[in-house]
Amino acid sequence: MTDPRPSPRTARSAGLSLLALSRAGWQRVGVVLLLVGAAAATHWHFHQDGDAPASSARLILVLPDTEAADPAPQAAWQNAADELGLKLEPMSASELVRQRGDGRGDALILPDALHRRMSDALAMTLRERVRAGDRLMLVHDAGLQDIDGRYRAERSRLSDLAGVDYGLYGELGTGMLRETEVQVQPSQIAALGLPPGKLVRGTDDLPYSRYRPDPGPDGEALPVLAGYRYGRMRHASFVTRGDFDGTVLMRAPDGSLIAGERAAGRGQVLFVNLPLTPLKLATDGLLLHGFLQHFARDLAGQAQLSAVPDGVGAVVMNWHIDDRKALPALERADELGAFAKGLGPYSIHLTVGPDVDQPGDGRGMDLAANPQAQAWVRRLAAEGHEIGSHGGWIHNWFAANLDTMAREAAEAMIDRNSLLLTQFSGRPVREYSAPVGHHPAWVTGWLRQREIRAFYFTGDTGMAPTRSFQDGRRPRPDIWSFPVLGFGRHASFEEARAAGTPEQVIADWLDEVSDFCAEQSTLRLVYFHPFGLVMYPQAFQEWLRHSGELTTAGRLRWMTMTQYSQFANRRLRTVWSLAPEGRQLQLQARHPESLEGMTWLLPATRYDRPVVLSGSAQVDRSGTQWRVRAADGRALKVRVDPVPA
């Protein structure tokens, strides 16, 4: 069997494209890169003097004054904000300059890839607003050139806001930008939403674990960003100079600042020295989502519509059953307790044709003529698991020939696989995984036509479910990719066994995945082949036990891809706001069908306990946040009082 492969357009290719751009001569680039601010929540600043009404600060997406030639960068930030449950207000650069700010403490995002050229007036406005109390997220190449496309010889004009000198064109020429590994401060991993397995230890390629941190010399070996099948990743980043007077989040091995936050006047600046927008457009959106949420939630105190039902974290266990040799391993997984009462439901995907590597080899599951396989499909469906299609009938042959066969032939093979599964499960197929992870962009549109709204994906690795930008194009609005969660350069247990990964490392990673989902109120997908899973039986059983404890405590649940995609699409139809209403702030929400399961998270450091005014909701405290969980009903009003200054 061939192992799944990652999307061909990854962080590595995005970084190389930026390097190629710099070598071509950035001063000749005429694209007006504007603020694609991404943000979505709204930092709230309150006037507490006398009877002054509460006022709400905004999270502002600053857009070019002229229409962008390519709408994808702006859409990347807007989609991220919607998926994170953050409110986003677009604003043109000239309007931002005219407003000058009103002391509300707005949160501004100046993103990369849309605002490389910048007027002196906008640069001055940003400084003034930050000094007066606004927050600013400054990303990579934003504002690197003046309005005429020229560099400053010494450093970027915005270096004073970033807290370090960068854009050192006079000193380094195009060498001011290079590829580098990215080291992450362990204390910042949770704040940036980096899931277990996305980092490897500084001294080796084992996944970084908070249970067993890196035993580096004198604590200097920091964990490094990694990617499935790539291992240690290298990203395009500017060389920086000078001591940083704030909190370092990420750095390069040479000491250059990759990400950090600092006070500036009465405001704050989050500087991110990474190409977040090109990465997301190249199916590597984890960093954009992580920094956006950190800025909006932790620095700007934004309210957030939780991405998971009831604000409770979830795990998708996705099984890939490729051929007949998986059936004995499935029996062994059953003995280990995988299908015990109370566990699941899981997303279980099968390739069911009679062949594997080539037509006629007879090594496939052959569901039509295999009573054992038929019994498993019927049993799993009856127990409530979601039976999905693992692609195109002949697992390895289909993946190897997908790019050269006629599209009609490929469609017929996917259809054939799904129809046979429907026959024996008694339910239509509603989710999909590509054999060997080979998922061209056309497949996504084709699945949507077949009413399939969820698919396993080897791009955007480590992310929560997302609407992936494939080939840089805007995604369909309602079909969700479920990126695989890896551990270092591996994602399947057979890969880990071949690399000699100890069972305790796998056990730690699995337990940390469940902890991460519970603590971050998010969802991640972990996938197995049955014959790989049983290579680590003790780790698997420990994971079931630990996850069961979290489930019993109401902090975690199992979900299928279909269950989540249905919720996610219903969630996108929720209309809500947190805005002044008279002399109060009110959270107001409505939904054409039902708000049940919709949950708002509000920082307890900024708000007193919310009070339900109309509609039905439960209010409780979850860590540092208030959680407002709506019950059935179409409308909700909640009073949100600010904590006195």
N, C-alpha and C positions, 0 to 999 in steps of 0.2 A: 504494500500500500504506500502511496506517496503522501508525505505529510502536507498539511495545508500550508499555503504560502501567503505572505503578506501582500497587500496592494503594492503594485510597482511604483506608485507615486507616493513617496514618504517624506519624512523630515529631511532625510539625506538629499533627496533630489531637490527639495525646496531650497535648501541651503546652497546647493550648487548653482541653482538658477540665479540666485542673488549674486553669487560670486561672478558668474558669467556677465551679469548686468554691469557690475562694477568694472570689470575688465574692458567692457565695451565702451566705457566712458560715461560715467553717470552725469557729467555736466551737459551731455547732449540729450538727456532724457527730458521730454517735454510734457510728461504726464503730470497733471496737477494733482498731487496726492493729498487728498483732503481727509479730514477727520472722518473716519468711519468710526465713530465712537461706538463703542459697543456697550452698552451698558444697559443695564436695564435695571434698575431698581431705582430707588429714588432716595437719596439721603435726606433725612428730615432734620431741619434745624428749627428750634422753637423759640419764639419770643415770649419770655415769661414775665415781662413787666406789666403790672397792673392787669387790665382786662384786655390786653392786646390779643387778637385772635392768633391761633397757631398758624404757622405757614410751613409749607412743605418745600424742601429743596428738591432739585431735579437731578436725575442722571441724564446727561445730555450727549446725544450723538451729533457731533458737528460734521456737516456735510459740505462738499464743494459748492461754490456759488454757481458753477456750471454743471450740467448733467454729466455724470461720469460715463466714459465710453463703455466700461465694463461694470455691470451692476453686481457682479458676484462678490467683490470685497465687502460692499455695504451689506449685502444679504447675509454674508457669513456672520457678521456681528449681530445683525437683527435676529437671525435664526438662533444664535447662541443665547441671546437674551431671552427669547421666547421659551427655549427649552429649559433654561435655568429658572424661569419664573420671575424675571425682573422687568420692571417697567422702563421703557425707553422713550425718550423724547428727541426726535431729530431736530437739528437746528443748523442753518447755514453759517459759515464762518463769518460772513459780514454781519449777520444778525447778532452773533455772539459779541463781535467787536462793538456794535451799537449799544447793546444792553449794558456792558461794563460790569454787570453783577450788582446784586442788591443786598449782599450780606447774608443770604440764606444758607450759604455753605453748599452750593451746588457741587455735583461730582461730574467732572469733565473727562472725556476720553479722547486722546489724540493718538489715533492708531497708525500703524504702518501701512504701506502700500496704497494709501490714498492721499497723503498730505506731505509728500517729501518736500515740495516747494511751499514756502510760507511767506507771507508778507511780514514786514517789521511791525505793522499795526497789530496783527494777530499775536505775534510773539510777545509784544508789550502787554496786550490784554491778558494773556495767560499769566504773566508774572503778577500783574495787579490783582487778578482774581485770587490767585493762590495766596498772596500776601494778606488779602482781606479775609481768607478763611475757606476758599473753595478747595476741593480735592482734585488732583490731576493724575490721570494715568497716561504716561508718556511712553510710547512704544517704538523702539528700534529706530527706523529712519525718518520718523515724522519730524518735519521742520528742518531737515538736514540742509536743504538748499534755500536760498532766498527766492523771491518771486520770479527772478530772471534765470533761475537754474544754476546759480553759482554757489560754490562752497566758501565758507569762511576758512581762511588759511590755517588759523590756529586750532579751532575747535568748533563744534556745533554751537549755534547761538543759544540753544536750550541747555547747555552743559551746566549752567548755574542752577537750573531747576533740578536736573538729574542728580547733581551732587558730585559728579566726576566729569573730567574732560573726555570727550569722545568725538568721533567724526574728525579725526586728526589728519585731514587731507594734506595739509602743508608738510607735515612730517613724514607721513607714511604713504601718500598717494592712495592707490586702490588697495594697498595692503592694510588700510585702516579697518577693512572688513576681512575676516578670515573664518575658517571653520574651527570649532573647538569643542571638546567635551564640556559638559555642564555638570558642575558639582552642586549639590543641594544641601543646605543646612538642615540637619535632622530635626531641629526644633520647628522648622517651617513646612515639613512634609504634609502634615494634616491640613494646615491653612491653605495650601495650594491645591488640595484635592488630589494628590498623587497617590494612586492605589498601590497596594502591595504588589510587588513584582515589577513595577515601573522603574525601579532603581536597583542597581547592582552595587555591591560593596566596593570601596575604593581600592582594596587590596587584591580582589579576585573578581570573577564573574558570577559569583553566587548572588542570588537575590538578597537585597538589604532587608533585614528584619529587625523590628524594634525589640523582639524577644532576644535576638543575638546580634547586637550591633557590631560594626566593623572593628576588629582588634588592631586598628592602624597604629603606627608609631606616634605616641604622644597625642593621640586623638586627632591627628591632622588628616587622616585619610577619610575624606567625605564621600558619601554615596554619589553615584553618577547616573544620570538619565540613560535608560536603555530602551531598546525596542525589540519586539518579536522578530526573530531570525537575524537581526542586525547586531545584537549585543549593545555595546557602548555606542551611543549616538553622538554625532558631531553636528553642530548647528552653526549657522552663519551668525556672527556676533561681532560688534565693534571692539577694537582694542580700547581700553580706558586707562586714564592716568589720574593719579591723585588719591588721597585718602577719602573714604566715604564716611560721612558723619551721621549715618542712619543705621537701620537694621538691614543686614545683608541676608537676602533670601537664596540667591544663587551666585556662583562665581565660576570663572574659568581657572584651570590649573595654573595659569601664569599670574593669577591674582586679579585679572580684569573683572569688573562688576558685570554680572549677567542680569541680576534683578535685585532691587533694594527699595526700601521706602524710608522717607525722611520727612521731618518737619521743615516747612519753609514759611516764615512769617506765621500767620495764624492758620495756615493750611497745611496740606500734606501732598507729597508727590510719590507716586509709585512709578519707578523707571524700570521698564522691561526691555532688555537689550537682546531681543529675539524676534525673528520674523513671524509673528503670530498669524497674520492673515494668510500669507502664502502657505504656511504649514496646514492651516485648516482647509484651504482650497485643494491641497494635495492629500487629503484624507489623513491628516494628523492633527486633529482639533483639540486634543487633550489640554495642551498648554493654554490656548486661547480661552477655553472654558474655565480652566482653573484660575488663571489670573483675573478674568472678568468677575468670577464669583467672589474671589478674595477681595478685590477692590470694592465691589458693591456692598458686600455683606460686612466685611471686617473693618474696612477703612471708612466707608460711607454710611454704614448702619442701615442699609436698605431692607425694606420688607420684601418677602420672597414667597411666591406660590410654589410649594414643594413639588418636586418632580415625581414623587411616589405617593400612592394612596395612603391617606391618613398620616403622612409624614413618617411612615415606618419603612425602614430599609428593606431591601429584597435581594434575593439571589436567583438567577436563572441557571439551572443545571441543564446543559444542552448535551445530549448524547448523540454521537454520530456512529451509526451502525452501517458499515460499508458492504459487508458480504457475509457468507455463511460461517466463516471462522470466528465471527464475533459472537455467535450464539452460545458456545460453551462459556465464554467469558461473561456473558449476560447471566447465565445460570450462577456463576461464581459471585457476581455482584449481588444477586438476589440472596445468596447465602450470607453475604457480609451485611445484609440489612438494608440495602439500597431502596427496596420497595416495601419496607415495613409499613404497617398501618400508621397513618399520621404524618408520613413524609411526603413531600411533593406538594403540588404537581410539578413534573419536569417537562421539558421540551425534548422529545425523542424523535430523531430524524433517521430515516432509513433509505438506502439504495436497494432496490428490490429486484433488479433484473437477474438473469441467469449467469452473467459473465462479469468480469472485473477489468482485466487488462486489455482484452481485445474480444471482439465478437466470436463466440464459439468456444471460449476457454472453459466454460462450465464451472467457474470458481465463485460465481455470485450467489446471493441468497436464494434466488428463484422462488420468490414468495408465492407465485401462482401454483407451484407444485411441491412446496415444502411445508408439511403439516406442522413441524415444530415452529417455524417462523410465523405461520398463520396464528398458532395458538398464542405466541408472544404478542403479536399486534392486537389481537382481540383482548387479551388480558390487560395490557397497558392502557388501551382505550377505555376499557370498562372501569379501571381504577382511577380515571380522571386525568391521566397524562395526555399531553397534546402530541398527536402523531403528525410529524412534519415530513416533508420530502427532502431527502439528501440528493437532490439534483437529478442527473440524467441517465438513469437506467443502468449504464455500464460505468462504474465509478471512475476508475483511472483513465480508461479510454476516452470517456466523455470530456474529462478535464484537459487531457492532452490534445484533443482535436477540436475543442470548442471554437478556437479562433479561425480555423480553416474550413470547418464544415458549413454548409448552407444554414442560414438562420432558421429556416423552416424545419430542417432536420433536427436542429438542437431543440427547438420548441416542442417538436413531436416527442422527443425523448423525455423531456421534463414532464410533459403532459402524461405520458405513458406511466411514468413512475408514480405520479400523484393519483391517477385514476385507480391503479391497483391498490394503493394504500387506502383510498376511500372505500373500495369494495370490501376490504377485510376489517377496517376499523369502524365502518358505519358512519363516518363523519367526513366532510370535505376537508381537504388539506388547507391549512390557514397560515403555515409558516414554512420557511425554506432555508436550506444551507447548501452552498455550492461545493461540489466535490473538489478537494484540494484547494478550497478557498478561491477558486477561479470564478469571479463574478463580474463580467463586463457590465458597463453602465446600461446597455439595452435590456439586460435581464431584469433590472429594477422596474423599468416601465412595464415590461411584460407581466411580471408578477402582480403589479397593481391592477392590470386589466383583468387578472384572474381572481381579484378580491383578496389577494394575499398582502398583508400589511406589515410583515415582520420577516427579517432575514438575518442570518449569521453573516458576519463580515470580518475580513482580515485587514481592513483599513481602520483608521481611527482607533488603533489598539489602546486598550486601557480605559476607554470612555464609557460613560453611561449610554443607553440607547440614544441615537441621534439620527438626524436626517442628513446623511452624508453627501458632501459635494463630490461627485464622481466626474473625473475629467474636467474639474474646475467649474462645472455647470451647477446651477441652482438645483437643489433636490426637489423631488415631488413633495407636496405639503403634508402628506399623511401616511407615508410608508417609512418604517423605522428600521435602520440597521442596528444590529446588536454586536458591537465590536467585541472581539475575543479579548479576554484578559490573560496576559502572559506572565511568566515569572522569569525576568531576564530575557535571554534570547529564545526561551522555550515557551510553549503553550500546551503541549500534549505530554502525557506521562511517559509515552514511549520515547519521546525526544529526551526527556529528563533522564530516563534509565540509560539510554545510549551514551549520555554525557556523564554518567556515574553520579548523578545527584543523590545525596543521602535522603533516606525516607524522612528524617526529622526536618530537613529543609522543606520538603513538600508539606508535611504536617503543619509547620509554622505558617507557611504561605496560605494554606487553605483556611486556617483559623483566623488569620489576619484579614482575609477577604471578608469573612462574615462580620468580624468586628468593624471593619471599615464601613461596610454597608449600613450597619446598625448605627454607628456613631455619626456618619455623615448624612444619614437619611437619603441614601441613594441606592442605585441598583447596578449590579455588574453581572456579566455572563461568564461562567466557567464551563469549558467543554471537555468532554472525554470521549475516547474510544473505549469500549468495554475491556478489550484486551490490554490496554494501557493502564486503565484504572486498577485492575487487579494486580499490577506490578507493585503497587503501594497500598496493600490492604489495611495496614494499621493506620496510615495517614488518613485514608478514606473514612474508616470507622470513627476515628477521633473527630474528623470534621463533622460527620453526622451527629455525633454526641454534642459537640460544642454548639453547632447551629441549632440543635434541638433545645438547648438551654436558652438561647437567645429568643427562639420562637415562643417558648413557654412564657418567657418574661414579657412578651409583646413588643420586642425590639427588632424583630426580623421575621420575614416570611419568604416562602418559596413562591415564585411566580413562573408562569410560562411566557414565552415571547408574545403569544397571542393576547393573553390577559393584559400584559403591559401595554401593547400597542393600542388596544381598545381604550384603556384608561388614558393614555397619552393623547390620543386624538380627541377624546371627550374633554380633556383638560384644556386643550388649545381653544376650545369654544367658550371657555370661561371669560367673562368680561369683568374686570375688577379695577379698583382704584383705592388709593390711600390718600385722601385729600382733605383740605379744610371744609368743614360744614358748620357755618356760624363761627363760634369760638372754640370749636372742638376739631379734632381730627377723626374722620370716620373711614373705616374700611368698608367699602360697599362692593358686593359681588352679585352677579346674576348668571344664570345658565338656562338655555332654552329647554333643557330636559330635567337635570338634577345636579345639584352641587355636591352630592354625596361623595365623600372621600377626598374632596378638595381641602387642602390644608395650607394655612399661611403661617410663616415663621417670622417672628419679629424679635429683634434683640432686646433682651430684658434690661440691658444697661441703659436703653433709651426710652423704654415705655413701661408704664405701670401695667398691671394685669388688665388685659382687654375685657370689655364688658359687652355682651351680646345685647343689642337693642331690638332686633327683629330677625325672624328666621330662627333656625336651629343650628347650634354648634356647641362643641365642647372645648373649653379652654383649659390648658394645663401647661406646666413648665417642662421643657425638655432640654437639659443642659443649660446653656446660656441664652436660650430662646423661649419666648412664648409660642405655644402651638395652638392655633385656632382651627379645629377640625369640623368642617361642615357636615351636617346630617342631610337627609333627603329634603329637598325643597329647591325652589328656583331662585330665591333671593335671600340675601343676608346683609345685615348692617351691624357693625361692631364699633363701639367707641374705643378709641385708642388715645389714652392720655400720656403725654410725655412725662418722663421723670423730671422733676424740678431741677433746674440748672444749679 
